[in-house]
């Protein structure tokens, strides 16, 4: 898949592709996995600017407090909730 974004965004989006169906990660977990634990907000911004949803599964990234956060794909949060439910994740 060819990505069109900043180097950092592409790094985040490629990581999102590794999150297995039926699992979630927090923005902090993504930042830590990228070895950038202080970049939580930057990760959240990159996830929020994902133009490839749902192929790049940004719906699998949630807030550390268990809330959904945002969703850049069509339909916003309602769609995020629906996609997670289809994967067996109820939030």
MIKE-109070 format. One record per atom (N, C-alpha, C, O): residue number from 0; residue in one letter; atom name; x, y, z. Coordinates in nm, 4 decimals. Atoms other than C-alpha are relative to their C-alpha. Layout:
N
PT     i   aa   at          X          Y          Z
PT   NUM    A   CA          X          Y          Z
...
***
This chain:
91
PT     i   aa   at          X          Y          Z
PT     0    X    N     0.0852    -0.1175     0.0000
PT     0    X   CA     0.0000     0.0000     0.0000
PT     0    X    C     0.0898     0.1238     0.0000
PT     0    X    O     0.1806     0.1354     0.0824
PT     1    X    N    -0.0740    -0.1261     0.0050
PT     1    X   CA     0.1386     0.3395    -0.0952
PT     1    X    C    -0.0724     0.1039     0.0841
PT     1    X    O    -0.1910     0.1301     0.0639
PT     2    X    N     0.0574    -0.1000    -0.0880
PT     2    X   CA     0.0806     0.6018     0.1707
PT     2    X    C     0.0429     0.1385    -0.0433
PT     2    X    O     0.1557     0.1589    -0.0881
PT     3    X    N    -0.0298    -0.1394     0.0281
PT     3    X   CA     0.0634     0.9735     0.1131
PT     3    X    C    -0.0199     0.0785     0.1291
PT     3    X    O    -0.1328     0.1097     0.1670
PT     4    X    N     0.0043    -0.0740    -0.1257
PT     4    X   CA     0.1487     1.1574     0.4347
PT     4    X    C     0.1421     0.0320     0.0422
PT     4    X    O     0.2374     0.0042    -0.0307
PT     5    X    N    -0.1340    -0.0287    -0.0508
PT     5    X   CA     0.4384     1.2767     0.6457
PT     5    X    C     0.0670    -0.1317     0.0382
PT     5    X    O     0.0014    -0.2353     0.0497
PT     6    X    N    -0.0754     0.1187    -0.0392
PT     6    X   CA     0.7113     1.0320     0.7424
PT     6    X    C    -0.0561    -0.0588     0.1301
PT     6    X    O    -0.0708    -0.1803     0.1430
PT     7    X    N     0.0545     0.0444    -0.1278
PT     7    X   CA     0.5696     1.0168     1.0962
PT     7    X    C    -0.1384    -0.0623    -0.0178
PT     7    X    O    -0.1660    -0.1684     0.0383
PT     8    X    N     0.1340     0.0548     0.0231
PT     8    X   CA     0.2100     0.9648     0.9777
PT     8    X    C     0.0084    -0.1389    -0.0616
PT     8    X    O    -0.0614    -0.2308    -0.0187
PT     9    X    N    -0.0156     0.1292     0.0673
PT     9    X   CA     0.3179     0.6818     0.7502
PT     9    X    C     0.0472    -0.1061     0.0986
PT     9    X    O     0.0002    -0.2198     0.0948
PT    10    X    N    -0.0488     0.0928    -0.1026
PT    10    X   CA     0.5061     0.5194     1.0391
PT    10    X    C    -0.1150    -0.0463     0.0899
PT    10    X    O    -0.1276    -0.1651     0.1195
PT    11    X    N     0.1153     0.0335    -0.0845
PT    11    X   CA     0.1923     0.5343     1.2563
PT    11    X    C    -0.0984    -0.0866    -0.0771
PT    11    X    O    -0.1444    -0.1886    -0.0256
PT    12    X    N     0.0983     0.0762     0.0792
PT    12    X   CA    -0.0371     0.4104     0.9783
PT    12    X    C     0.0471    -0.1414    -0.0270
PT    12    X    O    -0.0334    -0.2345    -0.0251
PT    13    X    N    -0.0523     0.1347     0.0221
PT    13    X   CA     0.1917     0.1164     0.9040
PT    13    X    C    -0.0116    -0.0825     0.1276
PT    13    X    O    -0.0401    -0.2022     0.1220
PT    14    X    N     0.0164     0.0724    -0.1263
PT    14    X   CA     0.1858     0.0249     1.2727
PT    14    X    C    -0.1457    -0.0439     0.0182
PT    14    X    O    -0.1717    -0.1551     0.0642
PT    15    X    N     0.1414     0.0336    -0.0167
PT    15    X   CA    -0.1942     0.0328     1.2725
PT    15    X    C    -0.0354    -0.1277    -0.0752
PT    15    X    O    -0.1224    -0.2032    -0.0318
PT    16    X    N     0.0254     0.1207     0.0781
PT    16    X   CA    -0.1887    -0.2400     1.0080
PT    16    X    C     0.0399    -0.1271     0.0755
PT    16    X    O    -0.0038    -0.2365     0.0395
PT    17    X    N    -0.0457     0.1167    -0.0764
PT    17    X   CA    -0.0213    -0.4705     1.2631
PT    17    X    C    -0.0935    -0.0354     0.1160
PT    17    X    O    -0.0779    -0.1408     0.1777
PT    18    X    N     0.0929     0.0288    -0.1108
PT    18    X   CA    -0.3036    -0.4486     1.5196
PT    18    X    C    -0.0992    -0.1054    -0.0485
PT    18    X    O    -0.1748    -0.0811    -0.1426
PT    19    X    N     0.0882     0.1081     0.0453
PT    19    X   CA    -0.4908    -0.7788     1.4897
PT    19    X    C    -0.1488     0.0346     0.0138
PT    19    X    O    -0.1902     0.1072     0.1041
PT    20    X    N     0.1453    -0.0150    -0.0060
PT    20    X   CA    -0.8617    -0.7832     1.4179
PT    20    X    C    -0.0482    -0.0536     0.1344
PT    20    X    O    -0.0036    -0.1589     0.1798
PT    21    X    N     0.0534     0.0416    -0.1295
PT    21    X   CA    -1.0544    -0.8051     1.7447
PT    21    X    C     0.0802     0.0483     0.1186
PT    21    X    O     0.0485     0.0153     0.2328
PT    22    X    N    -0.0813    -0.0559    -0.1080
PT    22    X   CA    -0.7880    -0.6218     1.9451
PT    22    X    C     0.0068     0.1510    -0.0139
PT    22    X    O    -0.0134     0.2064    -0.1220
PT    23    X    N    -0.0190    -0.1447     0.0018
PT    23    X   CA    -0.7332    -0.2608     2.0411
PT    23    X    C     0.1349     0.0336     0.0607
PT    23    X    O     0.1969    -0.0483     0.1285
PT    24    X    N    -0.1175    -0.0576    -0.0625
PT    24    X   CA    -0.4372    -0.0482     2.1386
PT    24    X    C    -0.0372     0.1415     0.0413
PT    24    X    O    -0.1243     0.2036    -0.0197
PT    25    X    N     0.0213    -0.1396    -0.0368
PT    25    X   CA    -0.4306     0.2833     2.3189
PT    25    X    C     0.0994     0.0852    -0.0789
PT    25    X    O     0.1969     0.0347    -0.1345
PT    26    X    N    -0.0921    -0.0917     0.0663
PT    26    X   CA    -0.2662     0.5894     2.1703
PT    26    X    C     0.1382    -0.0090     0.0659
PT    26    X    O     0.2405    -0.0011    -0.0021
PT    27    X    N    -0.1265     0.0136    -0.0722
PT    27    X   CA     0.0006     0.5502     2.4410
PT    27    X    C     0.0725    -0.1284    -0.0406
PT    27    X    O     0.1939    -0.1276    -0.0614
PT    28    X    N    -0.0620     0.1261     0.0415
PT    28    X   CA     0.0613     0.1865     2.3477
PT    28    X    C     0.0604     0.0114    -0.1396
PT    28    X    O     0.1673    -0.0436    -0.1659
PT    29    X    N    -0.0531    -0.0205     0.1351
PT    29    X   CA     0.1069     0.2891     1.9843
PT    29    X    C     0.1289     0.0817     0.0082
PT    29    X    O     0.2287     0.0475    -0.0553
PT    30    X    N    -0.1195    -0.0844    -0.0151
PT    30    X   CA     0.3529     0.5620     2.0850
PT    30    X    C     0.1173    -0.0813     0.0556
PT    30    X    O     0.2301    -0.0689     0.0079
PT    31    X    N    -0.1052     0.0828    -0.0580
PT    31    X   CA     0.5483     0.3156     2.2987
PT    31    X    C     0.0518    -0.1026    -0.1008
PT    31    X    O     0.1722    -0.1268    -0.1084
PT    32    X    N    -0.0403     0.0985     0.1005
PT    32    X   CA     0.5502     0.0544     2.0203
PT    32    X    C     0.0901     0.0628    -0.1060
PT    32    X    O     0.1763    -0.0040    -0.1631
PT    33    X    N    -0.0822    -0.0725     0.0970
PT    33    X   CA     0.7018     0.3177     1.7918
PT    33    X    C     0.1268     0.0559     0.0658
PT    33    X    O     0.2036     0.1290     0.0033
PT    34    X    N    -0.1137    -0.0453    -0.0804
PT    34    X   CA     0.9624     0.3829     2.0654
PT    34    X    C     0.0035     0.1522     0.0130
PT    34    X    O     0.1096     0.2146     0.0106
PT    35    X    N     0.0167    -0.1442    -0.0171
PT    35    X   CA     0.8304     0.7366     2.1093
PT    35    X    C    -0.1055     0.0251     0.1076
PT    35    X    O    -0.2091     0.0846     0.0780
PT    36    X    N     0.1031    -0.0058    -0.1039
PT    36    X   CA     0.6452     0.7235     2.4454
PT    36    X    C    -0.0496     0.1407     0.0333
PT    36    X    O    -0.1577     0.1556     0.0903
PT    37    X    N     0.0441    -0.1370    -0.0269
PT    37    X   CA     0.6272     1.1025     2.4715
PT    37    X    C    -0.0781     0.0609    -0.1163
PT    37    X    O    -0.1166     0.1777    -0.1111
PT    38    X    N     0.0659    -0.0510     0.1210
PT    38    X   CA     0.4601     1.1366     2.1311
PT    38    X    C    -0.1466    -0.0411    -0.0083
PT    38    X    O    -0.1996    -0.0592    -0.1179
PT    39    X    N     0.1393     0.0468    -0.0009
PT    39    X   CA     0.1086     1.0340     2.2379
PT    39    X    C    -0.0909     0.0936    -0.0797
PT    39    X    O    -0.1726     0.0470    -0.1591
PT    40    X    N     0.0852    -0.0945     0.0744
PT    40    X   CA    -0.0545     1.3517     2.1037
PT    40    X    C     0.0294    -0.0036    -0.1489
PT    40    X    O    -0.0622     0.0037    -0.2309
PT    41    X    N    -0.0365     0.0077     0.1418
PT    41    X   CA     0.1385     1.3291     1.7778
PT    41    X    C    -0.0571    -0.1269    -0.0627
PT    41    X    O    -0.1030    -0.1250    -0.1769
PT    42    X    N     0.0598     0.1251     0.0473
PT    42    X   CA     0.0246     0.9671     1.7427
PT    42    X    C    -0.1497     0.0191    -0.0196
PT    42    X    O    -0.2045    -0.0203    -0.1226
PT    43    X    N     0.1442    -0.0238     0.0104
PT    43    X   CA    -0.3356     1.0702     1.8110
PT    43    X    C    -0.0322     0.0863    -0.1220
PT    43    X    O    -0.1300     0.0608    -0.1923
PT    44    X    N     0.0223    -0.0851     0.1171
PT    44    X   CA    -0.3087     1.3426     1.5470
PT    44    X    C     0.0186    -0.0778    -0.1298
PT    44    X    O    -0.0595    -0.0620    -0.2236
PT    45    X    N    -0.0238     0.0807     0.1201
PT    45    X   CA    -0.1634     1.1003     1.2916
PT    45    X    C    -0.1144    -0.0989    -0.0226
PT    45    X    O    -0.1607    -0.1170    -0.1352
PT    46    X    N     0.1127     0.0933     0.0096
PT    46    X   CA    -0.4350     0.8448     1.3670
PT    46    X    C    -0.1240     0.0758    -0.0497
PT    46    X    O    -0.1979     0.0266    -0.1349
PT    47    X    N     0.1163    -0.0811     0.0381
PT    47    X   CA    -0.6964     1.1203     1.3332
PT    47    X    C     0.0036     0.0500    -0.1432
PT    47    X    O    -0.0999     0.0874    -0.1984
PT    48    X    N    -0.0120    -0.0461     0.1386
PT    48    X   CA    -0.5636     1.2174     0.9910
PT    48    X    C     0.0123    -0.1155    -0.0991
PT    48    X    O     0.0469    -0.0946    -0.2154
PT    49    X    N    -0.0084     0.1184     0.0845
PT    49    X   CA    -0.5711     0.8634     0.8531
PT    49    X    C    -0.1063     0.0060    -0.1104
PT    49    X    O    -0.2254    -0.0064    -0.0820
PT    50    X    N     0.0970    -0.0056     0.1093
PT    50    X   CA    -0.7319     0.8940     0.5071
PT    50    X    C    -0.0346    -0.1380    -0.0558
PT    50    X    O    -0.1126    -0.1486    -0.1505
PT    51    X    N     0.0161     0.1344     0.0540
PT    51    X   CA    -0.7258     0.5170     0.4545
PT    51    X    C    -0.0929    -0.0893     0.0824
PT    51    X    O    -0.0961    -0.2109     0.0634
PT    52    X    N     0.0935     0.0765    -0.0837
PT    52    X   CA    -0.9866     0.4118     0.7109
PT    52    X    C    -0.1107    -0.0578    -0.0879
PT    52    X    O    -0.1539     0.0089    -0.1819
PT    53    X    N    -0.0398     0.0948    -0.1042
PT    53    X   CA    -1.1037     0.1408     0.7537
PT    53    X    C     0.1092    -0.0976    -0.0426
PT    53    X    O     0.1471    -0.1844     0.0361
PT    54    X    N    -0.1077     0.0911     0.0423
PT    54    X   CA    -0.8338    -0.0359     0.5433
PT    54    X    C     0.1192     0.0079     0.0938
PT    54    X    O     0.1784    -0.0944     0.1279
PT    55    X    N    -0.0988    -0.0179    -0.1057
PT    55    X   CA    -0.5804     0.1103     0.7845
PT    55    X    C    -0.0833     0.0180     0.1266
PT    55    X    O    -0.1443     0.1231     0.1463
PT    56    X    N     0.0992     0.0086    -0.1078
PT    56    X   CA    -0.7657     0.0174     1.1049
PT    56    X    C     0.0213     0.0928     0.1197
PT    56    X    O     0.0523     0.0478     0.2300
PT    57    X    N    -0.0140    -0.0956    -0.1099
PT    57    X   CA    -0.7471     0.3333     1.3114
PT    57    X    C    -0.1135    -0.0161     0.1015
PT    57    X    O    -0.1038     0.0339     0.2136
PT    58    X    N     0.1098     0.0229    -0.0940
PT    58    X   CA    -1.0775     0.2251     1.4683
PT    58    X    C     0.0434    -0.0878     0.1167
PT    58    X    O    -0.0258    -0.0941     0.2184
PT    59    X    N    -0.0504     0.0875    -0.1074
PT    59    X   CA    -0.8702    -0.0178     1.6791
PT    59    X    C     0.0830     0.0738     0.1036
PT    59    X    O     0.1353     0.0123     0.1965
PT    60    X    N    -0.0765    -0.0792    -0.0963
PT    60    X   CA    -0.6982     0.2667     1.8640
PT    60    X    C    -0.0980     0.0800     0.0860
PT    60    X    O    -0.1826     0.1535     0.0352
PT    61    X    N     0.0911    -0.0656    -0.0946
PT    61    X   CA    -0.8731     0.3956     2.1764
PT    61    X    C     0.0813     0.0788     0.1029
PT    61    X    O     0.2040     0.0705     0.1080
PT    62    X    N    -0.0643    -0.0793    -0.1048
PT    62    X   CA    -0.7991     0.6293     2.4649
PT    62    X    C     0.0402    -0.0890     0.1177
PT    62    X    O    -0.0163    -0.1967     0.1369
PT    63    X    N    -0.0464     0.0755    -0.1179
PT    63    X   CA    -0.6160     0.5097     2.7778
PT    63    X    C    -0.1084    -0.0165     0.1055
PT    63    X    O    -0.1044    -0.1110     0.1842
PT    64    X    N     0.1086     0.0100    -0.0981
PT    64    X   CA    -0.9303     0.5748     2.9836
PT    64    X    C    -0.1125    -0.0932    -0.0471
PT    64    X    O    -0.2157    -0.1052     0.0189
PT    65    X    N     0.0982     0.0946     0.0510
PT    65    X   CA    -1.1199     0.3210     2.7699
PT    65    X    C    -0.1049     0.0601    -0.0911
PT    65    X    O    -0.1843    -0.0122    -0.1512
PT    66    X    N     0.0960    -0.0639     0.0903
PT    66    X   CA    -1.3218     0.5783     2.5779
PT    66    X    C     0.0504    -0.0114    -0.1433
PT    66    X    O     0.1680    -0.0392    -0.1669
PT    67    X    N    -0.0324     0.0230     0.1399
PT    67    X   CA    -1.3281     0.5653     2.2007
PT    67    X    C     0.0985     0.0978    -0.0616
PT    67    X    O     0.1778     0.0581    -0.1470
PT    68    X    N    -0.0801    -0.1001     0.0703
PT    68    X   CA    -1.1517     0.8877     2.1082
PT    68    X    C    -0.0727     0.0372    -0.1283
PT    68    X    O    -0.1957     0.0328    -0.1325
PT    69    X    N     0.0625    -0.0401     0.1259
PT    69    X   CA    -1.2149     1.0009     1.7512
PT    69    X    C     0.0095    -0.1079    -0.1057
PT    69    X    O     0.0644    -0.2157    -0.0832
PT    70    X    N    -0.0079     0.0894     0.1153
PT    70    X   CA    -1.2533     0.8360     1.4127
PT    70    X    C    -0.0035     0.0833    -0.1259
PT    70    X    O    -0.0956     0.1623    -0.1466
PT    71    X    N    -0.0136    -0.0822     0.1208
PT    71    X   CA    -1.1418     0.9838     1.0811
PT    71    X    C    -0.0817    -0.0519    -0.1171
PT    71    X    O    -0.0995     0.0184    -0.2166
PT    72    X    N     0.0753     0.0585     0.1109
PT    72    X   CA    -1.3480     0.7524     0.8639
PT    72    X    C    -0.1405     0.0548    -0.0098
PT    72    X    O    -0.1889     0.1253     0.0787
PT    73    X    N     0.1372    -0.0433     0.0252
PT    73    X   CA    -1.6895     0.8164     0.7192
PT    73    X    C    -0.0919    -0.0471     0.1128
PT    73    X    O    -0.0882    -0.1636     0.1524
PT    74    X    N     0.0949     0.0344    -0.1052
PT    74    X   CA    -1.9572     0.8247     0.9874
PT    74    X    C     0.0505     0.0258     0.1404
PT    74    X    O    -0.0253     0.0134     0.2366
PT    75    X    N    -0.0547    -0.0365    -0.1303
PT    75    X   CA    -1.7235     0.9231     1.2717
PT    75    X    C    -0.0111    -0.1088     0.1050
PT    75    X    O     0.0017    -0.2278     0.0758
PT    76    X    N     0.0031     0.0895    -0.1166
PT    76    X   CA    -1.7617     0.7681     1.6156
PT    76    X    C    -0.1019    -0.1130    -0.0141
PT    76    X    O    -0.0756    -0.2249     0.0299
PT    77    X    N     0.1001     0.1063     0.0166
PT    77    X   CA    -2.0784     0.5758     1.5250
PT    77    X    C     0.0569    -0.1149    -0.0823
PT    77    X    O     0.0340    -0.2319    -0.0516
PT    78    X    N    -0.0615     0.1028     0.0837
PT    78    X   CA    -1.8865     0.3924     1.2553
PT    78    X    C     0.1097    -0.0727     0.0763
PT    78    X    O     0.1213    -0.1948     0.0655
PT    79    X    N    -0.1060     0.0623    -0.0798
PT    79    X   CA    -1.5902     0.3299     1.4884
PT    79    X    C    -0.0603    -0.1031     0.0941
PT    79    X    O    -0.0115    -0.2158     0.1028
PT    80    X    N     0.0679     0.0896    -0.0937
PT    80    X   CA    -1.8231     0.1751     1.7458
PT    80    X    C    -0.0525    -0.1243    -0.0725
PT    80    X    O    -0.0404    -0.2361    -0.0224
PT    81    X    N     0.0559     0.1095     0.0794
PT    81    X   CA    -1.9896    -0.0378     1.4759
PT    81    X    C     0.1107    -0.0957    -0.0462
PT    81    X    O     0.0951    -0.2176    -0.0382
PT    82    X    N    -0.1113     0.0835     0.0456
PT    82    X   CA    -1.6553    -0.1612     1.3354
PT    82    X    C     0.0575    -0.0828     0.1147
PT    82    X    O     0.0870    -0.2011     0.0978
PT    83    X    N    -0.0502     0.0735    -0.1167
PT    83    X   CA    -1.5318    -0.2554     1.6826
PT    83    X    C    -0.0970    -0.1105     0.0415
PT    83    X    O    -0.0551    -0.2212     0.0754
PT    84    X    N     0.1007     0.0994    -0.0365
PT    84    X   CA    -1.8576    -0.4352     1.7578
PT    84    X    C     0.0046    -0.1196    -0.0961
PT    84    X    O    -0.0081    -0.2345    -0.0537
PT    85    X    N    -0.0106     0.1072     0.0993
PT    85    X   CA    -1.8241    -0.6338     1.4326
PT    85    X    C     0.1213    -0.0894     0.0257
PT    85    X    O     0.1227    -0.2058    -0.0143
PT    86    X    N    -0.1198     0.0759    -0.0337
PT    86    X   CA    -1.4819    -0.7446     1.5586
PT    86    X    C    -0.0095    -0.0630     0.1389
PT    86    X    O     0.0860    -0.1248     0.1861
PT    87    X    N     0.0214     0.0604    -0.1306
PT    87    X   CA    -1.6282    -0.8523     1.8934
PT    87    X    C     0.0460     0.0861     0.1171
PT    87    X    O     0.0590     0.0375     0.2294
PT    88    X    N    -0.0452    -0.0917    -0.1053
PT    88    X   CA    -1.5127    -0.5478     2.0892
PT    88    X    C    -0.1153     0.0933     0.0359
PT    88    X    O    -0.1633     0.1693    -0.0483
PT    89    X    N     0.1090    -0.0858    -0.0448
PT    89    X   CA    -1.7803    -0.3750     2.2943
PT    89    X    C     0.0585     0.1016     0.0985
PT    89    X    O     0.1170     0.0653     0.2006
PT    90    X    N    -0.0506    -0.1076    -0.0867
PT    90    X   CA    -1.6887    -0.0383     2.4463
PT    90    X    C    -0.1162     0.0855     0.0427
PT    90    X    O    -0.0978     0.1825     0.1163
***
